[in-house]
Amino acid sequence: MSSLNVLIMDPPYESANTATVFRMIDSTLRKGHDVTVFAYEGAAALSFKPQKGHPNPVKGTSEEEEKHPLSKDFVEGLFATARENGREFKWINCGLCVDERGVGDWVEGPVRGGPQHFVEAFNNCDKTLVIATR
Amino acid sequence: MSKYLFIESRDPFETNDVRDCYHLIKDLSDSGHDVVLFLVQNGVFAARKKCKNSELDELLKKENIHVYADDYSIDERGINKESVYSQINVTGMDTLVDFTMEDGRKPIWH
């Protein structure tokens, strides 16, 4: 068992990076590793609780039929996966980034932190992966 | 000898940064290092045999460079697996995680 530290920066619904990193974290937890995520800049909104799905007027689908994927649900799902697999999973939202964007109401699990927590995770984890915006 | 993992998420026709990344991988290979190049997202467009991409062709000839492509990204983009270079292994996220967590291998996202 090892540990992975991931820094992500992309906001929700902006980049394919988000889906890839969710898939990667999910697989990492299922393989028995611990994971720490530092959600920086726009990524601080990934766990924002008020996110809502919507209908799609182009396709004529209702909100229920559309099943719009919400990033907050994926964050909750990763916490559930960690619990099911007995792994430690930390999600740290950058506090200043949260305040700037007004996204402090988040789902259960994430905690508030700062760059020092990323440095701490960098020093404590076996691997660090930085996924910057373009 | 060091071990590297490059996760390339970009299409080489989207930005020349990708070619710079390929050049870095070739330089590391020429210096005797072991490199895994894992293509994800739009990075998988380069995996098609019909794609004119001499820089990737060079990497595929090297024994100490191992190239993989994410199956999910391949399917999402409607790429037929038969159209992918035979030297490129189409595989899943579990493989990427294995390389990321491999002892001594340095992961780099681009």
gemmi code that builds the backbone of each chain (N, CA, C; Angstrom):
import gemmi

chains = {
    "A": [
        ("MET", (0.846, -1.201, 0.000), (0.000, 0.000, 0.000), (0.876, 1.244, 0.000)),
        ("SER", (0.561, 2.190, -0.878), (1.258, 3.472, -0.923), (0.229, 4.584, -0.936)),
        ("SER", (0.715, 5.789, -1.084), (-0.211, 6.930, -1.060), (0.074, 7.872, -2.215)),
        ("LEU", (-1.000, 8.432, -2.726), (-0.923, 9.356, -3.861), (-1.454, 10.718, -3.444)),
        ("ASN", (-0.716, 11.747, -3.806), (-1.110, 13.135, -3.559), (-1.395, 13.770, -4.916)),
        ("VAL", (-2.591, 14.325, -5.085), (-2.970, 14.908, -6.377), (-3.377, 16.358, -6.188)),
        ("LEU", (-2.812, 17.228, -7.011), (-3.252, 18.625, -7.032), (-4.046, 18.842, -8.305)),
        ("ILE", (-5.276, 19.322, -8.153), (-6.098, 19.602, -9.333), (-6.529, 21.061, -9.316)),
        ("MET", (-6.702, 21.626, -10.494), (-6.977, 23.062, -10.601), (-8.192, 23.409, -11.455)),
        ("ASP", (-8.642, 22.471, -12.281), (-9.725, 22.805, -13.219), (-11.072, 22.903, -12.511)),
        ("PRO", (-11.873, 23.917, -12.852), (-13.214, 24.023, -12.276), (-14.153, 22.988, -12.882)),
        ("PRO", (-15.320, 22.771, -12.259), (-16.270, 21.793, -12.811), (-16.725, 22.184, -14.222)),
        ("TYR", (-17.007, 21.182, -15.046), (-17.612, 21.366, -16.377), (-16.729, 22.177, -17.328)),
        ("GLU", (-15.411, 22.105, -17.134), (-14.495, 22.921, -17.926), (-13.548, 22.063, -18.767)),
        ("SER", (-13.108, 20.954, -18.193), (-12.020, 20.213, -18.830), (-12.198, 18.710, -18.625)),
        ("ALA", (-11.731, 17.946, -19.619), (-11.748, 16.484, -19.486), (-10.812, 16.013, -18.380)),
        ("ASN", (-9.916, 16.895, -17.936), (-9.020, 16.520, -16.831), (-9.816, 16.050, -15.615)),
        ("THR", (-10.954, 16.693, -15.378), (-11.732, 16.383, -14.179), (-12.216, 14.933, -14.200)),
        ("ALA", (-12.795, 14.526, -15.319), (-13.279, 13.138, -15.402), (-12.126, 12.155, -15.268)),
        ("THR", (-11.000, 12.474, -15.904), (-9.854, 11.558, -15.847), (-9.329, 11.431, -14.417)),
        ("VAL", (-9.231, 12.564, -13.713), (-8.688, 12.484, -12.353), (-9.664, 11.770, -11.424)),
        ("PHE", (-10.967, 11.938, -11.629), (-11.933, 11.177, -10.827), (-11.759, 9.672, -11.079)),
        ("ARG", (-11.615, 9.302, -12.337), (-11.414, 7.878, -12.670), (-10.125, 7.358, -12.050)),
        ("MET", (-9.099, 8.168, -12.103), (-7.797, 7.746, -11.591), (-7.836, 7.569, -10.071)),
        ("ILE", (-8.465, 8.511, -9.376), (-8.556, 8.415, -7.909), (-9.378, 7.187, -7.524)),
        ("ASP", (-10.479, 6.966, -8.243), (-11.332, 5.816, -7.968), (-10.526, 4.519, -8.075)),
        ("SER", (-9.767, 4.392, -9.152), (-8.970, 3.180, -9.353), (-7.882, 3.061, -8.287)),
        ("THR", (-7.282, 4.184, -7.930), (-6.197, 4.168, -6.929), (-6.726, 3.666, -5.586)),
        ("LEU", (-7.897, 4.150, -5.198), (-8.494, 3.712, -3.926), (-8.848, 2.223, -3.981)),
        ("ARG", (-9.431, 1.795, -5.105), (-9.826, 0.385, -5.230), (-8.614, -0.546, -5.222)),
        ("LYS", (-7.468, -0.027, -5.650), (-6.249, -0.846, -5.649), (-5.562, -0.851, -4.292)),
        ("GLY", (-6.165, -0.175, -3.308), (-5.646, -0.271, -1.949), (-4.663, 0.804, -1.541)),
        ("HIS", (-4.661, 1.922, -2.264), (-3.771, 3.025, -1.900), (-4.578, 4.152, -1.245)),
        ("ASP", (-3.893, 4.945, -0.421), (-4.511, 6.134, 0.153), (-4.331, 7.310, -0.811)),
        ("VAL", (-5.262, 8.260, -0.740), (-5.205, 9.399, -1.668), (-5.480, 10.698, -0.917)),
        ("THR", (-4.687, 11.714, -1.232), (-4.956, 13.081, -0.769), (-5.134, 13.971, -1.992)),
        ("VAL", (-6.217, 14.734, -2.005), (-6.470, 15.660, -3.113), (-6.374, 17.080, -2.582)),
        ("PHE", (-5.630, 17.912, -3.289), (-5.640, 19.340, -2.972), (-6.351, 20.049, -4.115)),
        ("ALA", (-7.552, 20.556, -3.835), (-8.371, 21.217, -4.853), (-8.071, 22.705, -4.830)),
        ("TYR", (-7.376, 23.142, -5.860), (-6.836, 24.494, -5.916), (-7.575, 25.286, -6.991)),
        ("GLU", (-7.620, 26.599, -6.809), (-8.270, 27.507, -7.773), (-9.677, 26.981, -8.111)),
        ("GLY", (-10.004, 26.868, -9.405), (-11.368, 26.507, -9.787), (-11.833, 25.163, -9.271)),
        ("ALA", (-10.898, 24.277, -9.009), (-11.264, 22.929, -8.523), (-11.905, 22.984, -7.141)),
        ("ALA", (-11.757, 24.116, -6.458), (-12.386, 24.259, -5.138), (-13.907, 24.192, -5.241)),
        ("ALA", (-14.447, 24.379, -6.466), (-15.901, 24.331, -6.657), (-16.412, 22.936, -7.005)),
        ("LEU", (-15.518, 21.970, -7.135), (-15.959, 20.624, -7.529), (-16.911, 20.006, -6.505)),
        ("SER", (-16.725, 20.347, -5.225), (-17.538, 19.739, -4.166), (-18.678, 20.655, -3.699)),
        ("PHE", (-18.948, 21.711, -4.461), (-19.963, 22.712, -4.071), (-21.359, 22.069, -4.046)),
        ("LYS", (-21.940, 22.061, -2.845), (-23.188, 21.322, -2.622), (-24.391, 21.829, -3.424)),
        ("PRO", (-24.567, 23.138, -3.624), (-25.780, 23.592, -4.349), (-25.833, 23.247, -5.839)),
        ("GLN", (-24.813, 22.589, -6.379), (-24.870, 22.211, -7.810), (-26.170, 21.465, -8.104)),
        ("LYS", (-26.782, 21.808, -9.238), (-28.047, 21.170, -9.615), (-27.997, 20.686, -11.054)),
        ("GLY", (-28.701, 19.602, -11.307), (-28.865, 19.133, -12.677), (-29.850, 20.022, -13.408)),
        ("HIS", (-30.054, 19.733, -14.684), (-30.982, 20.573, -15.454), (-31.565, 19.780, -16.611)),
        ("PRO", (-32.719, 20.234, -17.123), (-33.249, 19.582, -18.331), (-32.408, 19.973, -19.537)),
        ("ASN", (-32.584, 19.280, -20.644), (-31.865, 19.619, -21.865), (-32.889, 19.937, -22.948)),
        ("PRO", (-33.166, 21.226, -23.174), (-34.202, 21.598, -24.140), (-33.859, 21.199, -25.571)),
        ("VAL", (-32.583, 21.059, -25.876), (-32.188, 20.668, -27.236), (-32.652, 19.236, -27.521)),
        ("LYS", (-32.473, 18.360, -26.536), (-32.878, 16.960, -26.701), (-34.308, 16.722, -26.226)),
        ("GLY", (-34.881, 17.736, -25.564), (-36.235, 17.590, -25.054), (-36.322, 16.678, -23.849)),
        ("THR", (-35.235, 16.566, -23.089), (-35.243, 15.694, -21.914), (-35.452, 16.502, -20.639)),
        ("SER", (-36.109, 15.860, -19.684), (-36.325, 16.497, -18.393), (-35.051, 16.393, -17.552)),
        ("GLU", (-35.077, 17.038, -16.380), (-33.906, 16.963, -15.490), (-33.630, 15.509, -15.091)),
        ("GLU", (-34.729, 14.764, -14.800), (-34.566, 13.370, -14.386), (-34.020, 12.523, -15.531)),
        ("GLU", (-34.546, 12.748, -16.746), (-34.097, 11.960, -17.900), (-32.645, 12.299, -18.271)),
        ("GLU", (-32.287, 13.559, -18.103), (-30.956, 14.011, -18.504), (-29.865, 13.430, -17.606)),
        ("LYS", (-30.191, 13.272, -16.319), (-29.210, 12.741, -15.355), (-27.856, 13.435, -15.499)),
        ("HIS", (-27.886, 14.744, -15.484), (-26.666, 15.536, -15.662), (-25.657, 15.187, -14.577)),
        ("PRO", (-24.450, 14.787, -14.945), (-23.465, 14.426, -13.909), (-22.978, 15.656, -13.156)),
        ("LEU", (-22.995, 15.559, -11.846), (-22.556, 16.674, -11.007), (-21.253, 16.297, -10.315)),
        ("SER", (-20.297, 17.209, -10.342), (-18.987, 16.866, -9.774), (-19.071, 16.626, -8.267)),
        ("LYS", (-19.996, 17.296, -7.593), (-20.135, 17.074, -6.140), (-20.522, 15.614, -5.851)),
        ("ASP", (-21.324, 15.015, -6.758), (-21.717, 13.609, -6.564), (-20.513, 12.685, -6.725)),
        ("PHE", (-19.621, 13.028, -7.658), (-18.420, 12.211, -7.843), (-17.516, 12.306, -6.617)),
        ("VAL", (-17.419, 13.513, -6.045), (-16.596, 13.674, -4.838), (-17.167, 12.811, -3.716)),
        ("GLU", (-18.484, 12.870, -3.542), (-19.122, 12.026, -2.520), (-18.873, 10.549, -2.817)),
        ("GLY", (-18.942, 10.194, -4.077), (-18.716, 8.799, -4.479), (-17.312, 8.319, -4.137)),
        ("LEU", (-16.334, 9.203, -4.286), (-14.956, 8.817, -3.960), (-14.799, 8.579, -2.462)),
        ("PHE", (-15.487, 9.387, -1.652), (-15.442, 9.145, -0.200), (-16.076, 7.791, 0.130)),
        ("ALA", (-17.173, 7.477, -0.563), (-17.831, 6.186, -0.328), (-16.914, 5.031, -0.736)),
        ("THR", (-16.239, 5.182, -1.864), (-15.313, 4.141, -2.333), (-14.182, 3.941, -1.331)),
        ("ALA", (-13.671, 5.048, -0.789), (-12.590, 4.947, 0.201), (-13.068, 4.184, 1.435)),
        ("ARG", (-14.282, 4.496, 1.882), (-14.822, 3.795, 3.065), (-14.976, 2.305, 2.775)),
        ("GLU", (-15.551, 1.996, 1.620), (-15.789, 0.581, 1.257), (-14.488, -0.210, 1.170)),
        ("ASN", (-13.410, 0.470, 0.809), (-12.131, -0.221, 0.620), (-11.165, -0.003, 1.786)),
        ("GLY", (-11.670, 0.653, 2.840), (-10.835, 0.857, 4.016), (-9.605, 1.711, 3.776)),
        ("ARG", (-9.724, 2.678, 2.893), (-8.584, 3.533, 2.562), (-8.765, 4.925, 3.148)),
        ("GLU", (-7.636, 5.608, 3.343), (-7.705, 6.989, 3.819), (-7.810, 7.907, 2.597)),
        ("PHE", (-8.810, 8.750, 2.601), (-9.027, 9.680, 1.484), (-9.257, 11.070, 2.054)),
        ("LYS", (-8.379, 11.988, 1.656), (-8.514, 13.378, 2.102), (-8.769, 14.270, 0.890)),
        ("TRP", (-9.720, 15.166, 1.056), (-9.990, 16.155, 0.002), (-9.869, 17.524, 0.669)),
        ("ILE", (-8.852, 18.275, 0.296), (-8.601, 19.580, 0.909), (-8.935, 20.680, -0.100)),
        ("ASN", (-9.904, 21.506, 0.247), (-10.231, 22.653, -0.605), (-9.395, 23.852, -0.178)),
        ("CYS", (-8.745, 24.493, -1.123), (-7.966, 25.702, -0.828), (-8.912, 26.778, -0.288)),
        ("GLY", (-8.663, 27.214, 0.937), (-9.579, 28.149, 1.593), (-9.724, 29.475, 0.875)),
        ("LEU", (-8.621, 30.065, 0.436), (-8.698, 31.348, -0.261), (-9.460, 31.202, -1.574)),
        ("CYS", (-9.235, 30.082, -2.270), (-9.924, 29.831, -3.548), (-11.431, 29.683, -3.307)),
        ("VAL", (-11.779, 29.038, -2.201), (-13.184, 28.850, -1.836), (-13.832, 30.207, -1.565)),
        ("ASP", (-13.151, 31.028, -0.774), (-13.714, 32.336, -0.405), (-13.883, 33.230, -1.627)),
        ("GLU", (-12.885, 33.230, -2.508), (-12.964, 34.059, -3.723), (-14.187, 33.699, -4.542)),
        ("ARG", (-14.494, 32.411, -4.589), (-15.570, 31.936, -5.465), (-16.900, 31.760, -4.743)),
        ("GLY", (-16.905, 31.928, -3.438), (-18.143, 31.763, -2.679), (-18.679, 30.343, -2.726)),
        ("VAL", (-17.778, 29.355, -2.673), (-18.209, 27.956, -2.811), (-17.920, 27.163, -1.529)),
        ("GLY", (-18.142, 27.806, -0.389), (-17.810, 27.184, 0.893), (-18.814, 26.169, 1.404)),
        ("ASP", (-19.968, 26.055, 0.735), (-20.978, 25.079, 1.154), (-20.742, 23.794, 0.367)),
        ("TRP", (-20.005, 22.860, 0.964), (-19.661, 21.669, 0.183), (-20.229, 20.397, 0.804)),
        ("VAL", (-20.193, 19.335, 0.045), (-20.717, 18.044, 0.495), (-19.875, 17.527, 1.656)),
        ("GLU", (-20.382, 16.493, 2.322), (-19.662, 15.948, 3.475), (-18.353, 15.272, 3.035)),
        ("GLY", (-17.294, 15.593, 3.752), (-16.011, 14.942, 3.464), (-14.846, 15.900, 3.320)),
        ("PRO", (-14.908, 16.859, 2.363), (-13.781, 17.775, 2.169), (-13.538, 18.645, 3.398)),
        ("VAL", (-12.291, 19.118, 3.504), (-11.921, 20.045, 4.578), (-11.250, 21.263, 3.963)),
        ("ARG", (-11.197, 22.315, 4.748), (-10.565, 23.554, 4.301), (-9.068, 23.485, 4.623)),
        ("GLY", (-8.255, 24.032, 3.726), (-6.818, 24.036, 3.972), (-6.126, 25.095, 3.147)),
        ("GLY", (-4.820, 24.983, 3.073), (-4.032, 25.951, 2.311), (-2.845, 25.264, 1.670)),
        ("PRO", (-2.049, 26.015, 0.917), (-0.902, 25.418, 0.215), (0.022, 24.634, 1.134)),
        ("GLN", (0.081, 25.034, 2.415), (0.961, 24.282, 3.328), (0.505, 22.830, 3.459)),
        ("HIS", (-0.795, 22.587, 3.286), (-1.293, 21.213, 3.374), (-0.893, 20.407, 2.134)),
        ("PHE", (-0.782, 21.106, 1.009), (-0.275, 20.406, -0.191), (1.189, 20.024, 0.022)),
        ("VAL", (1.964, 20.962, 0.582), (3.386, 20.676, 0.852), (3.514, 19.518, 1.846)),
        ("GLU", (2.654, 19.541, 2.849), (2.656, 18.464, 3.857), (2.376, 17.114, 3.185)),
        ("ALA", (1.367, 17.101, 2.314), (1.030, 15.853, 1.612), (2.163, 15.445, 0.679)),
        ("PHE", (2.794, 16.431, 0.052), (3.934, 16.144, -0.841), (5.035, 15.427, -0.063)),
        ("ASN", (5.271, 15.892, 1.149), (6.332, 15.298, 1.970), (5.948, 13.920, 2.519)),
        ("ASN", (4.650, 13.708, 2.726), (4.212, 12.471, 3.378), (3.790, 11.358, 2.403)),
        ("CYS", (3.366, 11.736, 1.204), (2.863, 10.729, 0.263), (4.003, 10.148, -0.580)),
        ("ASP", (3.787, 8.946, -1.102), (4.803, 8.300, -1.930), (4.913, 8.956, -3.300)),
        ("LYS", (3.766, 9.392, -3.842), (3.768, 9.979, -5.184), (2.931, 11.247, -5.197)),
        ("THR", (3.351, 12.210, -6.010), (2.569, 13.437, -6.194), (2.352, 13.660, -7.686)),
        ("LEU", (1.127, 14.000, -8.036), (0.787, 14.292, -9.424), (0.122, 15.666, -9.461)),
        ("VAL", (0.698, 16.578, -10.246), (0.141, 17.931, -10.379), (-0.542, 18.039, -11.738)),
        ("ILE", (-1.843, 18.347, -11.706), (-2.611, 18.461, -12.952), (-3.022, 19.914, -13.093)),
        ("ALA", (-2.214, 20.645, -13.845), (-2.419, 22.090, -13.966), (-3.460, 22.410, -15.035)),
        ("THR", (-4.025, 23.612, -14.955), (-4.904, 24.077, -16.025), (-4.049, 24.422, -17.235)),
        ("ARG", (-4.689, 24.602, -18.393), (-3.917, 24.882, -19.609), (-3.771, 26.379, -19.833)),
    ],
    "B": [
        ("MET", (19.880, 4.752, -13.897), (18.696, 4.765, -14.775), (17.441, 5.074, -13.956)),
        ("SER", (16.695, 6.055, -14.404), (15.452, 6.429, -13.717), (14.255, 5.974, -14.544)),
        ("LYS", (13.098, 5.968, -13.862), (11.862, 5.566, -14.535), (10.880, 6.737, -14.523)),
        ("TYR", (10.310, 7.020, -15.676), (9.375, 8.143, -15.796), (8.036, 7.661, -16.360)),
        ("LEU", (6.986, 8.374, -15.952), (5.656, 8.176, -16.539), (5.158, 9.530, -17.027)),
        ("PHE", (4.962, 9.653, -18.325), (4.368, 10.873, -18.888), (2.917, 10.584, -19.237)),
        ("ILE", (2.022, 11.365, -18.666), (0.599, 11.237, -18.985), (0.269, 12.388, -19.929)),
        ("GLU", (0.103, 12.057, -21.208), (-0.114, 13.111, -22.210), (-1.606, 13.222, -22.510)),
        ("SER", (-2.176, 14.363, -22.159), (-3.623, 14.546, -22.311), (-3.987, 15.388, -23.535)),
        ("ARG", (-2.987, 15.871, -24.242), (-3.295, 16.801, -25.331), (-3.020, 16.213, -26.707)),
        ("ASP", (-3.806, 16.709, -27.673), (-3.651, 16.351, -29.069), (-2.417, 17.081, -29.614)),
        ("PRO", (-1.508, 16.369, -30.313), (-0.322, 17.058, -30.833), (-0.639, 18.137, -31.852)),
        ("PHE", (-1.855, 18.088, -32.438), (-2.227, 19.122, -33.408), (-2.935, 20.299, -32.734)),
        ("GLU", (-3.082, 20.198, -31.411), (-3.717, 21.261, -30.642), (-2.661, 22.255, -30.158)),
        ("THR", (-1.506, 21.729, -29.807), (-0.434, 22.582, -29.296), (0.920, 21.933, -29.541)),
        ("ASN", (1.911, 22.773, -29.868), (3.266, 22.246, -30.077), (3.913, 21.797, -28.782)),
        ("ASP", (3.293, 22.128, -27.640), (3.816, 21.648, -26.358), (3.935, 20.125, -26.356)),
        ("VAL", (3.022, 19.466, -27.075), (3.032, 18.001, -27.089), (4.307, 17.492, -27.755)),
        ("ARG", (4.683, 18.133, -28.844), (5.921, 17.719, -29.530), (7.127, 17.952, -28.624)),
        ("ASP", (7.090, 19.051, -27.864), (8.184, 19.300, -26.908), (8.245, 18.167, -25.886)),
        ("CYS", (7.056, 17.711, -25.464), (6.993, 16.610, -24.508), (7.577, 15.338, -25.132)),
        ("TYR", (7.208, 15.055, -26.393), (7.764, 13.885, -27.091), (9.296, 13.992, -27.170)),
        ("HIS", (9.787, 15.205, -27.472), (11.247, 15.392, -27.581), (11.925, 15.115, -26.238)),
        ("LEU", (11.288, 15.568, -25.156), (11.855, 15.322, -23.822), (11.906, 13.818, -23.545)),
        ("ILE", (10.839, 13.125, -23.932), (10.796, 11.672, -23.730), (11.919, 10.996, -24.522)),
        ("LYS", (12.104, 11.432, -25.757), (13.182, 10.845, -26.584), (14.543, 11.122, -25.951)),
        ("ASP", (14.742, 12.346, -25.452), (16.032, 12.676, -24.813), (16.273, 11.796, -23.588)),
        ("LEU", (15.219, 11.582, -22.801), (15.354, 10.722, -21.615), (15.697, 9.293, -22.039)),
        ("SER", (15.040, 8.836, -23.107), (15.310, 7.494, -23.628), (16.752, 7.395, -24.114)),
        ("ASP", (17.198, 8.408, -24.863), (18.578, 8.405, -25.381), (19.603, 8.397, -24.250)),
        ("SER", (19.183, 8.943, -23.091), (20.083, 8.966, -21.926), (19.998, 7.675, -21.111)),
        ("GLY", (19.199, 6.725, -21.596), (19.151, 5.425, -20.952), (18.052, 5.227, -19.931)),
        ("HIS", (17.147, 6.185, -19.822), (16.065, 6.066, -18.843), (14.888, 5.284, -19.430)),
        ("ASP", (14.110, 4.702, -18.532), (12.919, 3.933, -18.928), (11.706, 4.862, -18.865)),
        ("VAL", (10.969, 4.958, -19.961), (9.852, 5.908, -20.015), (8.565, 5.207, -20.448)),
        ("VAL", (7.490, 5.485, -19.709), (6.151, 5.087, -20.123), (5.425, 6.355, -20.569)),
        ("LEU", (4.863, 6.304, -21.777), (4.020, 7.403, -22.269), (2.591, 6.882, -22.282)),
        ("PHE", (1.727, 7.495, -21.480), (0.331, 7.052, -21.399), (-0.545, 8.152, -21.994)),
        ("LEU", (-1.227, 7.834, -23.094), (-2.068, 8.814, -23.779), (-3.478, 8.775, -23.200)),
        ("VAL", (-3.989, 9.938, -22.819), (-5.369, 10.038, -22.336), (-6.047, 11.225, -23.022)),
        ("GLN", (-7.372, 11.274, -22.884), (-8.169, 12.386, -23.420), (-7.806, 12.626, -24.903)),
        ("ASN", (-7.630, 13.890, -25.312), (-7.314, 14.138, -26.725), (-5.921, 13.651, -27.119)),
        ("GLY", (-5.133, 13.279, -26.131), (-3.805, 12.717, -26.426), (-3.884, 11.445, -27.244)),
        ("VAL", (-5.034, 10.739, -27.171), (-5.143, 9.453, -27.886), (-5.306, 9.624, -29.397)),
        ("PHE", (-5.632, 10.838, -29.867), (-5.741, 11.025, -31.320), (-4.427, 10.655, -32.017)),
        ("ALA", (-3.320, 10.842, -31.308), (-2.008, 10.535, -31.892), (-1.785, 9.040, -32.062)),
        ("ALA", (-2.612, 8.235, -31.423), (-2.410, 6.779, -31.459), (-2.858, 6.150, -32.773)),
        ("ARG", (-3.579, 6.905, -33.613), (-4.090, 6.350, -34.870), (-2.976, 6.204, -35.914)),
        ("LYS", (-2.970, 5.051, -36.576), (-1.920, 4.783, -37.566), (-1.924, 5.821, -38.698)),
        ("LYS", (-3.100, 6.334, -39.029), (-3.186, 7.282, -40.146), (-2.755, 8.690, -39.748)),
        ("CYS", (-2.547, 8.899, -38.457), (-2.148, 10.215, -37.979), (-0.685, 10.469, -38.373)),
        ("LYS", (-0.434, 11.539, -39.114), (0.937, 11.850, -39.548), (1.667, 12.523, -38.394)),
        ("ASN", (2.472, 11.749, -37.707), (3.096, 12.271, -36.495), (4.474, 11.625, -36.343)),
        ("SER", (5.434, 12.206, -37.028), (6.759, 11.572, -37.075), (7.424, 11.509, -35.704)),
        ("GLU", (7.094, 12.478, -34.828), (7.717, 12.465, -33.496), (7.294, 11.228, -32.708)),
        ("LEU", (5.999, 10.879, -32.762), (5.552, 9.677, -32.047), (6.111, 8.422, -32.712)),
        ("ASP", (6.202, 8.440, -34.044), (6.805, 7.305, -34.758), (8.189, 6.999, -34.203)),
        ("GLU", (8.948, 8.056, -33.953), (10.310, 7.879, -33.420), (10.275, 7.205, -32.053)),
        ("LEU", (9.323, 7.632, -31.208), (9.234, 7.067, -29.857), (8.873, 5.586, -29.911)),
        ("LEU", (8.019, 5.220, -30.858), (7.559, 3.834, -30.944), (8.673, 2.874, -31.354)),
        ("LYS", (9.738, 3.426, -31.921), (10.862, 2.580, -32.341), (11.826, 2.287, -31.191)),
        ("LYS", (11.678, 2.999, -30.087), (12.647, 2.880, -28.993), (12.258, 1.741, -28.033)),
        ("GLU", (13.253, 0.953, -27.655), (12.973, -0.194, -26.777), (12.640, 0.194, -25.343)),
        ("ASN", (13.177, 1.320, -24.898), (12.933, 1.721, -23.505), (11.829, 2.764, -23.371)),
        ("ILE", (10.992, 2.878, -24.412), (9.786, 3.724, -24.335), (8.580, 2.820, -24.560)),
        ("HIS", (7.648, 2.839, -23.640), (6.470, 1.977, -23.713), (5.239, 2.881, -23.803)),
        ("VAL", (4.461, 2.701, -24.869), (3.348, 3.630, -25.098), (2.015, 2.910, -24.884)),
        ("TYR", (1.141, 3.553, -24.130), (-0.193, 3.034, -23.825), (-1.241, 4.086, -24.180)),
        ("ALA", (-2.461, 3.653, -24.420), (-3.562, 4.583, -24.677), (-4.769, 4.160, -23.843)),
        ("ASP", (-5.431, 5.125, -23.258), (-6.587, 4.891, -22.389), (-7.785, 4.411, -23.202)),
        ("ASP", (-8.320, 3.240, -22.852), (-9.431, 2.674, -23.634), (-10.690, 3.548, -23.583)),
        ("TYR", (-10.950, 4.141, -22.449), (-12.128, 5.010, -22.279), (-12.035, 6.215, -23.226)),
        ("SER", (-10.854, 6.827, -23.282), (-10.655, 7.986, -24.160), (-10.751, 7.577, -25.629)),
        ("ILE", (-10.245, 6.376, -25.949), (-10.323, 5.849, -27.326), (-11.789, 5.666, -27.717)),
        ("ASP", (-12.566, 5.024, -26.847), (-13.975, 4.761, -27.147), (-14.780, 6.060, -27.233)),
        ("GLU", (-14.525, 6.977, -26.304), (-15.252, 8.253, -26.278), (-15.132, 8.986, -27.612)),
        ("ARG", (-13.975, 8.867, -28.234), (-13.704, 9.616, -29.465), (-14.011, 8.810, -30.721)),
        ("GLY", (-14.598, 7.658, -30.543), (-15.015, 6.844, -31.700), (-13.851, 6.287, -32.486)),
        ("ILE", (-12.727, 6.093, -31.832), (-11.550, 5.552, -32.520), (-11.618, 4.031, -32.498)),
        ("ASN", (-11.547, 3.454, -33.686), (-11.539, 1.997, -33.793), (-10.196, 1.463, -33.283)),
        ("LYS", (-10.245, 0.497, -32.378), (-8.999, -0.017, -31.796), (-8.092, -0.644, -32.862)),
        ("GLU", (-8.711, -1.126, -33.964), (-7.915, -1.706, -35.053), (-7.074, -0.641, -35.755)),
        ("SER", (-7.477, 0.629, -35.600), (-6.759, 1.704, -36.296), (-5.596, 2.252, -35.477)),
        ("VAL", (-5.384, 1.675, -34.293), (-4.311, 2.146, -33.412), (-3.010, 1.416, -33.739)),
        ("TYR", (-1.896, 2.126, -33.648), (-0.574, 1.505, -33.854), (-0.478, 0.201, -33.062)),
        ("SER", (0.056, -0.830, -33.692), (0.163, -2.123, -32.996), (1.112, -2.053, -31.799)),
        ("GLN", (2.056, -1.101, -31.826), (3.011, -0.982, -30.701), (2.385, -0.295, -29.488)),
        ("ILE", (1.176, 0.254, -29.652), (0.527, 0.963, -28.541), (-0.491, 0.030, -27.883)),
        ("ASN", (-0.342, -0.165, -26.595), (-1.274, -1.003, -25.849), (-2.473, -0.174, -25.412)),
        ("VAL", (-3.661, -0.587, -25.839), (-4.887, 0.079, -25.385), (-5.311, -0.593, -24.087)),
        ("THR", (-5.381, 0.182, -23.045), (-5.615, -0.398, -21.724), (-6.422, 0.570, -20.860)),
        ("GLY", (-6.692, 0.158, -19.614), (-7.580, 0.958, -18.769), (-6.863, 1.755, -17.696)),
        ("MET", (-7.667, 2.393, -16.872), (-7.156, 3.273, -15.832), (-6.321, 2.509, -14.796)),
        ("ASP", (-6.656, 1.247, -14.570), (-5.897, 0.466, -13.583), (-4.413, 0.379, -13.959)),
        ("THR", (-4.160, 0.275, -15.253), (-2.761, 0.208, -15.705), (-2.046, 1.523, -15.421)),
        ("LEU", (-2.749, 2.630, -15.684), (-2.151, 3.941, -15.414), (-1.833, 4.078, -13.925)),
        ("VAL", (-2.734, 3.624, -13.083), (-2.505, 3.700, -11.633), (-1.311, 2.825, -11.230)),
        ("ASP", (-1.197, 1.641, -11.833), (-0.057, 0.769, -11.519), (1.268, 1.467, -11.839)),
        ("PHE", (1.323, 2.117, -12.996), (2.558, 2.833, -13.353), (2.783, 4.026, -12.420)),
        ("THR", (1.714, 4.743, -12.096), (1.843, 5.915, -11.221), (2.407, 5.522, -9.863)),
        ("MET", (1.934, 4.393, -9.338), (2.316, 3.980, -7.987), (3.549, 3.079, -7.974)),
        ("GLU", (4.069, 2.760, -9.154), (5.256, 1.890, -9.224), (6.429, 2.526, -8.490)),
        ("ASP", (7.082, 1.741, -7.691), (8.202, 2.232, -6.894), (9.283, 2.830, -7.803)),
        ("GLY", (9.639, 4.065, -7.523), (10.731, 4.711, -8.253), (10.341, 5.392, -9.547)),
        ("ARG", (9.087, 5.213, -10.017), (8.690, 5.859, -11.270), (8.123, 7.243, -10.983)),
        ("LYS", (8.578, 8.237, -11.738), (8.149, 9.628, -11.522), (7.008, 9.979, -12.467)),
        ("PRO", (5.815, 10.265, -11.929), (4.685, 10.609, -12.804), (4.647, 12.101, -13.145)),
        ("ILE", (4.411, 12.393, -14.413), (4.344, 13.789, -14.878), (3.114, 13.928, -15.765)),
        ("TRP", (2.234, 14.841, -15.417), (1.019, 15.083, -16.226), (1.278, 16.216, -17.186)),
        ("HIS", (0.853, 16.024, -18.448), (0.943, 17.136, -19.407), (-0.353, 17.237, -20.176)),
    ],
}
model = gemmi.Model(1)
for chain_id, residues in chains.items():
    chain = gemmi.Chain(chain_id)
    for i, (resn, *xyz) in enumerate(residues, 1):
        res = gemmi.Residue()
        res.name, res.seqid = resn, gemmi.SeqId(i, " ")
        for name, pos in zip(("N", "CA", "C"), xyz):
            atom = gemmi.Atom()
            atom.name, atom.element = name, gemmi.Element(name[0])
            atom.pos, atom.b_iso = gemmi.Position(*pos), 0.0
            res.add_atom(atom)
        chain.add_residue(res)
    model.add_chain(chain)
structure = gemmi.Structure()
structure.add_model(model)
structure.setup_entities()
